[in-house]
Amino acid sequence: MSRLRNRWPGLCLLALAWALPGAVGGQEAHVERGEASWYGPGFEGQPTASGERFDSGELTAAHPTLPLGSEAHVTNLENGRSVEVEINDRGPAVDGRVIDLSRAAAEKLDMVEDGTAPVKVVVPAENGRRE
């Protein structure tokens, strides 16, 4: 009986993690697929929606609804390359696009030459706002 009593807290946490997906562990809170583009020329040094100055050499991105300051994992579905970016701006300005990446992020995904790529955008549930 004492062995079960010692394991009781762990069993409760395990049951909670199973019953409440996204509440415990690294569950995904936001997942979307679509076309990504990159931006930079003409925006260098301009203020972003977060108030930071745009720097095409940083791993940042613009998204229409994700919280500013959140981090997103973006994967190029054509070649499997991925990158972590901070959402610091709003966009894309082109209909049908799900995210606009800085040039540095686009280089990591090997999509600079093409300009666009099909991507998967994932934001973990524990990713918090830093606005």
N, C-alpha and C positions, 0 to 999 in steps of 0.2 A: 504494500500500500504506500509506503514512504517513497518508493521509486516513482510511482505515478504522480504523487503530490509534487515531487521535484520537477517533473516534466510538464506539469499543468500550465505554467505560464507560456512555455514554448508552444504547446499544443493550441492554446487560445490564440496566439499570434498567427500561427499557421492557418487556423480556421478563419480568422479575420482577413488574412491576405487572400484566401481563396474566395471568400464571400464578397469582398469589396474590390473588384478589379480596378486598378488605377489608384487605389488609396494607399497601397503598400507596394514597395518595390519599384522597378523601372518600367511601369506600364506606359504605353503611349497615350498622350492626351489629344494629340492632333496629328492626323496623317492625311496627306493629300498628294495626288499625282496630277501632273500637268506640264506645261511648257515653261521653262525658265529662260530668261534672257539676262544680259549683263549690261551695266551702265557705268559710265565713268567720264568719257569725253564731254566737256562742257559743265560737269557737275563738281569737278575737283575744287575743294575748299568751300563749297557752298554749304549752308546749314542744312542738316537733315531734320526730320520730324522730331528726333530726340534732342535736338539742340547741338549735337556734335557736328563738327565740320566733316564733310565727306572726304574720305581718303581712299582712293582706288586701290591702294596697297594693303589695306586692312581687310580682314575676312568678315565682311558685313553684307547685309541684304535689306531690301525693301519688300514689305508684305502688306497687303491691304488691311488685315485684321489681327494678326498675331501681336501680343503685347510688346511694346518697345522694350528692349533690353533682354528679351527672351532669346534663348539659343536654339537654333534649329540644325538638324542633321539633314543635309541635302545630298542625294545620291543621283548621279547621272545614270539613267536606266539603259543607255546605249553602251556604256563601257564599264560600269560598276564602280567608277571612282566616286569618292564622297568627301565632304568637307563640313566642318562645323562653322556656322556663321552666327553673328549677333544681329538680331533685327533692330535696326536703328533708324529706319525710314519707312515711308509709306509709298506704295506703288505695287505693281508696275503700272505704267501709264498706258500700256497697250492692252486692249481687250484680248482675253483668252490666255493670258500669261498668269502664272500663279506666284512667281517670285522673280525679283530683279536682284542680281548678284553683283558685287563689286568685281572689278577686273581680277583681283587676286584670287577671289573665290572661283571665278570662271576658269582661271588658269588651272587651279587644282582639279577641276572637273573636266579639263581638256575640251572646253567648248568655246574658247575665244574666237577661233577662226570661223566656226559655223554661226556664232552669234546666239543661237538658241539650242536647247536640248530638252528631251523629255526627262523629268525628274520626279523623285519621291521626296517629299518634305515631311520630316518627323520631328515633333517637339515632345519630349518626355513629360509625363504628368507632374513630376516634382519640379519642373522648370518654373521658376518664379519670376515675377515682375521685378524689374530694377529701375522703374521710371522715377 
